Amino acid sequence: MPRLAAPPIHLGESEQAELEQLIRRPSTAQQIVLRAKIILRAAQDESHGEISRGLGISKEMSRLWRGRWRELSQQEVPVLARLQDAPRPGTPPTFTLEQITQLYALACAPPEQYGRPISHWSARELADELSQQKIVDRISPRHVGRLLEEADLKPHQSRYWLHPPRIQSSRPKSRISVRSTSTPLSEPATEN
């Protein structure tokens, strides 16, 4: 039984020019260049086997990008976006940006302000305070530590004060001169 031919790809002049420009541009990521080459070869009616041998890739990769190109061209997606990775599946972020910002604000405030009898915040204390204030339902101290580490915040190394410390002055503390008054340093010359 004969194999089915790969579905054809028809490129417009602007699409072909944009793909060729992506290939020539030195700042283009190599994976994008490879995908652009796959599409250009597919537009020249090369089979998956010819494309895979010519570019040193698998037939599955050629099949994947030809299929994705055809699917996204029907949706009128821009050329570069068609060559990007598809969004990866996964769980959505657990905490919103607002909640994380409130964590940072809490970590930068003195613990006494929240009635905590401690001198510095720990990840466990911060996690407990976030739950008590109902900023989050629950959060582990380890995750609090990771979030603080990503932001390069170290509340355990911070010092808090209501008034800034006094700056030491370079002026002498005493204004009394130590010069002796009994002998002058120099006497004026007198002429006779």
MIDO-498224 format. One line per field, with one value per residue: residue in three letters; residue number from 1; x negated, y, z negated of N, C-alpha, C in turn. Coordinates in nm, 3 decimals. Layout:
N
rest <- [Ala ...]
nr <- [NUM ...]
n_xx <- [X ...]
n_yy <- [Y ...]
n_zz <- [Z ...]
ca_xx <- [X ...]
ca_yy <- [Y ...]
ca_zz <- [Z ...]
c_xx <- [X ...]
c_yy <- [Y ...]
c_zz <- [Z ...]
END
This chain:
192
rest <- [Met Pro Arg Leu Ala Ala Pro Pro Ile His Leu Gly Glu Ser Glu Gln Ala Glu Leu Glu Gln Leu Ile Arg Arg Pro Ser Thr Ala Gln Gln Ile Val Leu Arg Ala Lys Ile Ile Leu Arg Ala Ala Gln Asp Glu Ser His Gly Glu Ile Ser Arg Gly Leu Gly Ile Ser Lys Glu Met Ser Arg Leu Trp Arg Gly Arg Trp Arg Glu Leu Ser Gln Gln Glu Val Pro Val Leu Ala Arg Leu Gln Asp Ala Pro Arg Pro Gly Thr Pro Pro Thr Phe Thr Leu Glu Gln Ile Thr Gln Leu Tyr Ala Leu Ala Cys Ala Pro Pro Glu Gln Tyr Gly Arg Pro Ile Ser His Trp Ser Ala Arg Glu Leu Ala Asp Glu Leu Ser Gln Gln Lys Ile Val Asp Arg Ile Ser Pro Arg His Val Gly Arg Leu Leu Glu Glu Ala Asp Leu Lys Pro His Gln Ser Arg Tyr Trp Leu His Pro Pro Arg Ile Gln Ser Ser Arg Pro Lys Ser Arg Ile Ser Val Arg Ser Thr Ser Thr Pro Leu Ser Glu Pro Ala Thr Glu Asn]
nr <- [1 2 3 4 5 6 7 8 9 10 11 12 13 14 15 16 17 18 19 20 21 22 23 24 25 26 27 28 29 30 31 32 33 34 35 36 37 38 39 40 41 42 43 44 45 46 47 48 49 50 51 52 53 54 55 56 57 58 59 60 61 62 63 64 65 66 67 68 69 70 71 72 73 74 75 76 77 78 79 80 81 82 83 84 85 86 87 88 89 90 91 92 93 94 95 96 97 98 99 100 101 102 103 104 105 106 107 108 109 110 111 112 113 114 115 116 117 118 119 120 121 122 123 124 125 126 127 128 129 130 131 132 133 134 135 136 137 138 139 140 141 142 143 144 145 146 147 148 149 150 151 152 153 154 155 156 157 158 159 160 161 162 163 164 165 166 167 168 169 170 171 172 173 174 175 176 177 178 179 180 181 182 183 184 185 186 187 188 189 190 191 192]
n_xx <- [-0.085 -0.065 -0.232 -0.094 -0.124 -0.298 -0.116 -0.074 -0.250 -0.185 -0.345 -0.321 -0.464 -0.557 -0.568 -0.763 -0.983 -1.012 -1.074 -1.320 -1.467 -1.474 -1.637 -1.881 -1.944 -2.172 -2.106 -1.893 -1.747 -1.883 -1.707 -1.477 -1.571 -1.620 -1.357 -1.244 -1.386 -1.287 -1.021 -1.057 -1.173 -0.965 -0.778 -0.884 -0.796 -0.928 -0.965 -0.896 -1.104 -1.313 -1.353 -1.429 -1.666 -1.821 -1.846 -1.931 -1.758 -1.480 -1.212 -0.976 -1.002 -1.003 -0.746 -0.594 -0.646 -0.564 -0.291 -0.214 -0.270 -0.084 0.156 0.144 0.123 0.376 0.505 0.408 0.172 -0.120 -0.436 -0.680 -0.571 -0.453 -0.664 -0.750 -0.781 -0.510 -0.271 -0.346 -0.198 -0.070 -0.036 0.139 -0.008 -0.042 -0.026 0.072 -0.065 -0.017 0.013 -0.244 -0.387 -0.283 -0.392 -0.665 -0.653 -0.576 -0.798 -0.988 -0.909 -0.926 -0.907 -0.788 -0.590 -0.377 -0.307 -0.476 -0.696 -0.971 -1.301 -1.382 -1.247 -1.163 -1.137 -0.935 -0.789 -0.702 -0.539 -0.341 -0.234 -0.138 0.072 0.231 0.310 0.470 0.379 0.290 0.423 0.279 -0.071 -0.389 -0.674 -0.910 -0.849 -0.806 -1.067 -1.192 -1.067 -1.155 -1.426 -1.443 -1.382 -1.595 -1.581 -1.660 -1.545 -1.635 -1.884 -1.854 -1.835 -1.626 -1.496 -1.349 -1.438 -1.701 -2.043 -2.278 -2.506 -2.849 -3.047 -3.317 -3.440 -3.635 -3.557 -3.602 -3.639 -3.844 -4.157 -4.476 -4.705 -4.981 -4.991 -5.201 -5.447 -5.507 -5.457 -5.594 -5.796 -5.743 -5.953 -6.170 -6.276 -6.555]
n_yy <- [-0.117 0.219 0.496 0.782 1.109 1.388 1.661 1.951 2.265 2.601 2.894 3.244 3.532 3.721 3.567 3.375 3.545 3.646 3.413 3.344 3.566 3.533 3.308 3.408 3.608 3.677 3.685 3.521 3.249 2.918 2.699 2.813 2.884 2.630 2.529 2.710 2.642 2.385 2.442 2.594 2.402 2.218 2.366 2.351 2.115 1.891 1.565 1.418 1.245 1.334 1.592 1.532 1.387 1.580 1.786 1.660 1.564 1.409 1.222 1.256 1.507 1.672 1.618 1.713 1.997 2.074 2.011 2.177 2.428 2.438 2.428 2.663 2.859 2.873 3.003 3.251 3.335 3.523 3.486 3.437 3.363 3.123 2.955 2.927 2.756 2.556 2.646 2.512 2.244 2.251 2.323 2.617 2.922 2.920 3.136 3.477 3.769 3.990 3.878 3.781 4.019 4.135 3.961 4.031 4.295 4.252 4.110 4.309 4.478 4.565 4.301 4.361 4.541 4.388 4.267 4.062 3.889 3.890 3.948 3.940 3.840 3.505 3.237 3.065 3.220 3.425 3.279 3.198 3.448 3.543 3.364 3.420 3.684 3.638 3.662 3.460 3.127 2.907 2.844 2.707 2.721 2.670 2.738 3.010 3.081 3.022 3.209 3.449 3.419 3.424 3.691 3.803 3.886 3.924 3.896 3.815 3.922 4.189 4.516 4.693 5.015 5.292 5.551 5.681 5.576 5.774 5.982 5.972 6.249 6.418 6.627 6.763 6.681 6.858 7.207 7.341 7.488 7.346 7.479 7.639 7.927 8.061 8.078 8.237 8.128 8.243 8.531 8.868 9.037 9.305 9.632 9.847]
n_zz <- [0.000 0.088 -0.066 -0.227 -0.100 -0.239 -0.379 -0.179 -0.198 -0.156 -0.096 -0.135 0.032 -0.155 -0.389 -0.320 -0.279 -0.537 -0.681 -0.561 -0.635 -0.912 -0.926 -0.832 -1.016 -1.273 -1.543 -1.588 -1.758 -1.752 -1.744 -1.637 -1.387 -1.278 -1.269 -1.090 -0.860 -0.820 -0.750 -0.514 -0.346 -0.342 -0.206 0.044 0.136 0.027 -0.115 -0.441 -0.500 -0.329 -0.431 -0.695 -0.655 -0.520 -0.710 -0.935 -1.135 -1.310 -1.150 -1.283 -1.401 -1.178 -1.085 -1.301 -1.303 -1.049 -1.063 -1.280 -1.170 -0.958 -1.101 -1.262 -1.064 -0.958 -1.158 -1.137 -1.272 -1.358 -1.179 -1.331 -1.576 -1.510 -1.501 -1.757 -2.076 -2.193 -2.447 -2.763 -2.945 -3.279 -3.631 -3.733 -3.867 -4.221 -4.397 -4.378 -4.217 -4.373 -4.630 -4.672 -4.668 -4.900 -5.085 -5.059 -5.150 -5.413 -5.504 -5.503 -5.702 -6.052 -6.293 -6.538 -6.480 -6.410 -6.639 -6.713 -6.923 -6.846 -6.714 -6.450 -6.133 -6.056 -5.815 -5.895 -6.081 -5.911 -5.731 -5.908 -5.986 -5.740 -5.698 -5.924 -5.874 -5.665 -5.405 -5.248 -5.212 -5.302 -5.340 -5.297 -5.516 -5.380 -5.116 -5.146 -5.211 -4.963 -4.794 -4.908 -4.867 -4.587 -4.546 -4.663 -4.928 -5.267 -5.552 -5.803 -5.823 -5.839 -5.989 -6.204 -6.286 -6.458 -6.442 -6.250 -6.301 -6.490 -6.320 -6.329 -6.399 -6.239 -6.359 -6.626 -6.968 -7.169 -7.208 -7.311 -7.300 -7.269 -7.266 -7.410 -7.618 -7.726 -7.587 -7.289 -6.952 -6.739 -6.720 -6.636 -6.412 -6.501 -6.415 -6.468]
ca_xx <- [0.000 -0.150 -0.223 -0.032 -0.218 -0.285 -0.029 -0.154 -0.253 -0.193 -0.392 -0.310 -0.594 -0.599 -0.604 -0.890 -1.086 -1.033 -1.146 -1.459 -1.531 -1.500 -1.751 -2.003 -1.970 -2.259 -2.051 -1.782 -1.779 -1.907 -1.588 -1.387 -1.633 -1.595 -1.215 -1.221 -1.440 -1.191 -0.904 -1.098 -1.189 -0.832 -0.712 -0.939 -0.740 -1.015 -0.897 -0.951 -1.233 -1.412 -1.380 -1.502 -1.804 -1.890 -1.872 -1.982 -1.656 -1.393 -1.092 -0.871 -1.019 -0.957 -0.601 -0.539 -0.651 -0.479 -0.153 -0.189 -0.268 0.045 0.263 0.137 0.146 0.520 0.548 0.341 0.073 -0.242 -0.535 -0.769 -0.492 -0.427 -0.786 -0.778 -0.730 -0.372 -0.267 -0.359 -0.093 -0.115 0.058 0.122 -0.080 0.036 -0.008 0.078 -0.172 0.021 -0.018 -0.389 -0.428 -0.249 -0.495 -0.786 -0.630 -0.577 -0.936 -1.066 -0.858 -0.973 -0.811 -0.716 -0.475 -0.269 -0.290 -0.561 -0.804 -1.098 -1.380 -1.393 -1.155 -1.208 -1.041 -0.821 -0.710 -0.637 -0.432 -0.234 -0.172 -0.061 0.197 0.313 0.367 0.554 0.323 0.296 0.487 0.167 -0.197 -0.491 -0.792 -1.010 -0.811 -0.835 -1.212 -1.224 -1.022 -1.247 -1.556 -1.429 -1.383 -1.719 -1.546 -1.713 -1.497 -1.712 -2.007 -1.818 -1.821 -1.515 -1.497 -1.252 -1.515 -1.831 -2.150 -2.351 -2.626 -2.964 -3.103 -3.464 -3.489 -3.677 -3.452 -3.634 -3.682 -3.952 -4.283 -4.584 -4.822 -5.026 -4.988 -5.319 -5.551 -5.453 -5.518 -5.693 -5.794 -5.760 -6.087 -6.166 -6.390 -6.601]
ca_yy <- [0.000 0.339 0.589 0.910 1.220 1.491 1.770 2.060 2.396 2.710 3.017 3.370 3.597 3.785 3.460 3.319 3.645 3.654 3.291 3.356 3.669 3.471 3.217 3.488 3.696 3.608 3.683 3.426 3.124 2.809 2.614 2.884 2.871 2.493 2.518 2.787 2.561 2.276 2.496 2.631 2.278 2.160 2.447 2.308 1.981 1.781 1.473 1.418 1.175 1.423 1.700 1.477 1.356 1.705 1.870 1.578 1.557 1.293 1.244 1.303 1.651 1.732 1.603 1.800 2.138 2.094 2.011 2.297 2.543 2.438 2.459 2.802 2.950 2.890 3.097 3.376 3.367 3.575 3.384 3.401 3.295 2.986 2.875 2.921 2.639 2.564 2.660 2.382 2.221 2.255 2.389 2.762 2.965 2.907 3.266 3.589 3.867 4.076 3.806 3.776 4.155 4.153 3.887 4.113 4.410 4.200 4.073 4.432 4.551 4.506 4.206 4.423 4.610 4.289 4.205 3.943 3.913 3.844 4.061 3.927 3.744 3.377 3.190 3.007 3.331 3.492 3.192 3.204 3.580 3.549 3.289 3.491 3.802 3.588 3.698 3.330 3.025 2.838 2.847 2.641 2.805 2.646 2.817 3.149 3.096 3.025 3.337 3.553 3.398 3.473 3.837 3.840 3.950 3.848 3.967 3.778 4.000 4.330 4.584 4.786 5.117 5.398 5.668 5.636 5.591 5.900 5.977 6.023 6.368 6.416 6.741 6.727 6.698 6.971 7.324 7.403 7.479 7.289 7.563 7.704 8.074 8.121 8.109 8.255 8.042 8.322 8.669 8.956 9.098 9.449 9.704 9.957]
ca_zz <- [0.000 0.095 -0.179 -0.198 -0.088 -0.343 -0.334 -0.123 -0.263 -0.059 -0.161 -0.063 0.051 -0.280 -0.483 -0.277 -0.305 -0.682 -0.722 -0.515 -0.717 -1.042 -0.911 -0.813 -1.130 -1.369 -1.679 -1.596 -1.828 -1.658 -1.729 -1.546 -1.254 -1.232 -1.236 -0.967 -0.750 -0.798 -0.679 -0.377 -0.269 -0.325 -0.102 0.173 0.154 -0.018 -0.205 -0.577 -0.494 -0.268 -0.527 -0.810 -0.612 -0.486 -0.828 -1.045 -1.240 -1.295 -1.070 -1.375 -1.418 -1.053 -1.085 -1.404 -1.266 -0.932 -1.113 -1.360 -1.078 -0.886 -1.197 -1.304 -0.951 -0.943 -1.262 -1.103 -1.375 -1.295 -1.140 -1.441 -1.679 -1.464 -1.521 -1.900 -2.148 -2.240 -2.593 -2.831 -3.043 -3.418 -3.720 -3.736 -3.988 -4.344 -4.461 -4.285 -4.231 -4.486 -4.753 -4.686 -4.704 -5.041 -5.159 -5.059 -5.238 -5.549 -5.539 -5.519 -5.818 -6.178 -6.350 -6.650 -6.422 -6.401 -6.770 -6.725 -7.019 -6.789 -6.662 -6.305 -6.074 -6.000 -5.715 -5.967 -6.135 -5.798 -5.683 -6.007 -5.979 -5.615 -5.720 -6.022 -5.810 -5.556 -5.275 -5.179 -5.295 -5.368 -5.267 -5.377 -5.543 -5.275 -4.999 -5.183 -5.195 -4.820 -4.739 -4.957 -4.802 -4.449 -4.551 -4.732 -5.055 -5.381 -5.671 -5.922 -5.825 -5.837 -6.118 -6.199 -6.389 -6.434 -6.404 -6.199 -6.400 -6.480 -6.238 -6.402 -6.339 -6.233 -6.434 -6.763 -7.066 -7.254 -7.134 -7.387 -7.230 -7.347 -7.248 -7.533 -7.609 -7.788 -7.488 -7.156 -6.850 -6.666 -6.763 -6.523 -6.404 -6.527 -6.358 -6.550]
c_xx <- [-0.090 -0.125 -0.159 -0.139 -0.192 -0.196 -0.114 -0.145 -0.270 -0.231 -0.366 -0.449 -0.645 -0.641 -0.740 -1.004 -1.116 -1.107 -1.293 -1.535 -1.564 -1.623 -1.882 -2.042 -2.056 -2.200 -1.935 -1.828 -1.789 -1.786 -1.486 -1.439 -1.603 -1.448 -1.181 -1.271 -1.345 -1.074 -0.941 -1.115 -1.054 -0.755 -0.764 -0.899 -0.837 -0.936 -0.961 -1.088 -1.343 -1.450 -1.465 -1.646 -1.883 -1.927 -1.925 -1.887 -1.572 -1.273 -0.979 -0.880 -0.970 -0.804 -0.536 -0.534 -0.572 -0.333 -0.121 -0.182 -0.132 0.159 0.262 0.154 0.294 0.574 0.484 0.249 -0.051 -0.348 -0.622 -0.694 -0.461 -0.546 -0.824 -0.727 -0.586 -0.374 -0.269 -0.246 -0.152 -0.013 0.035 0.048 0.013 0.069 -0.010 -0.040 -0.144 -0.014 -0.168 -0.444 -0.396 -0.346 -0.622 -0.771 -0.634 -0.719 -1.023 -1.020 -0.912 -0.867 -0.729 -0.590 -0.353 -0.251 -0.371 -0.675 -0.940 -1.172 -1.388 -1.294 -1.228 -1.104 -0.916 -0.730 -0.635 -0.520 -0.313 -0.160 -0.089 0.073 0.288 0.380 0.458 0.509 0.322 0.368 0.382 0.046 -0.302 -0.607 -0.899 -0.978 -0.833 -0.984 -1.253 -1.185 -1.113 -1.383 -1.553 -1.437 -1.508 -1.688 -1.596 -1.670 -1.574 -1.844 -1.979 -1.813 -1.710 -1.533 -1.394 -1.321 -1.650 -1.939 -2.221 -2.477 -2.738 -3.022 -3.255 -3.524 -3.535 -3.566 -3.477 -3.680 -3.794 -4.082 -4.389 -4.712 -4.856 -5.027 -5.115 -5.427 -5.488 -5.526 -5.623 -5.682 -5.814 -5.900 -6.074 -6.290 -6.425 -6.658]
c_yy <- [0.124 0.428 0.717 1.018 1.320 1.603 1.889 2.187 2.500 2.837 3.137 3.433 3.657 3.680 3.402 3.416 3.654 3.532 3.299 3.460 3.613 3.380 3.296 3.571 3.622 3.600 3.585 3.298 3.010 2.717 2.679 2.872 2.733 2.476 2.595 2.709 2.445 2.327 2.533 2.506 2.212 2.236 2.413 2.164 1.868 1.695 1.482 1.350 1.262 1.537 1.648 1.443 1.484 1.790 1.791 1.573 1.432 1.328 1.299 1.455 1.725 1.730 1.701 1.945 2.169 2.102 2.136 2.422 2.552 2.479 2.608 2.901 2.971 2.990 3.235 3.427 3.421 3.466 3.341 3.325 3.151 2.895 2.862 2.791 2.662 2.583 2.522 2.365 2.227 2.327 2.540 2.802 2.960 3.042 3.376 3.682 3.959 4.008 3.802 3.913 4.183 4.077 3.971 4.233 4.367 4.168 4.196 4.515 4.487 4.413 4.266 4.493 4.517 4.213 4.078 3.973 3.861 3.965 4.059 3.822 3.616 3.334 3.133 3.116 3.405 3.411 3.198 3.338 3.597 3.477 3.363 3.613 3.766 3.640 3.575 3.232 2.948 2.846 2.784 2.738 2.788 2.730 2.966 3.176 3.104 3.159 3.452 3.541 3.448 3.625 3.892 3.922 3.861 3.918 3.932 3.854 4.149 4.385 4.686 4.889 5.223 5.524 5.620 5.658 5.724 5.881 6.041 6.142 6.359 6.535 6.695 6.760 6.821 7.088 7.398 7.381 7.422 7.369 7.634 7.855 8.137 8.155 8.124 8.167 8.119 8.466 8.757 9.019 9.249 9.514 9.820 10.065]
c_zz <- [0.000 -0.026 -0.134 -0.192 -0.201 -0.292 -0.285 -0.208 -0.155 -0.135 -0.073 -0.052 -0.079 -0.383 -0.449 -0.307 -0.455 -0.734 -0.682 -0.598 -0.856 -1.036 -0.902 -0.935 -1.234 -1.510 -1.695 -1.666 -1.728 -1.640 -1.635 -1.403 -1.196 -1.191 -1.108 -0.845 -0.717 -0.714 -0.536 -0.290 -0.243 -0.216 0.037 0.205 0.121 -0.115 -0.345 -0.579 -0.437 -0.365 -0.643 -0.774 -0.584 -0.607 -0.947 -1.164 -1.219 -1.206 -1.157 -1.393 -1.293 -1.047 -1.183 -1.358 -1.139 -0.976 -1.193 -1.272 -1.008 -0.979 -1.236 -1.189 -0.928 -1.044 -1.243 -1.216 -1.304 -1.277 -1.258 -1.550 -1.639 -1.492 -1.668 -1.959 -2.189 -2.391 -2.658 -2.932 -3.184 -3.502 -3.715 -3.863 -4.110 -4.405 -4.355 -4.311 -4.350 -4.619 -4.777 -4.725 -4.851 -5.130 -5.169 -5.153 -5.384 -5.594 -5.563 -5.638 -5.946 -6.237 -6.464 -6.602 -6.415 -6.532 -6.789 -6.822 -6.970 -6.733 -6.510 -6.256 -6.036 -5.899 -5.783 -6.022 -6.024 -5.744 -5.777 -5.999 -5.852 -5.629 -5.816 -5.962 -5.693 -5.419 -5.186 -5.271 -5.374 -5.276 -5.356 -5.403 -5.436 -5.151 -5.024 -5.164 -5.049 -4.758 -4.783 -4.890 -4.657 -4.444 -4.618 -4.858 -5.168 -5.509 -5.797 -5.931 -5.828 -5.979 -6.102 -6.310 -6.354 -6.384 -6.354 -6.304 -6.380 -6.399 -6.318 -6.327 -6.339 -6.307 -6.572 -6.862 -7.153 -7.168 -7.208 -7.313 -7.322 -7.334 -7.379 -7.514 -7.665 -7.686 -7.352 -7.055 -6.770 -6.712 -6.641 -6.527 -6.424 -6.468 -6.451 -6.469]
END
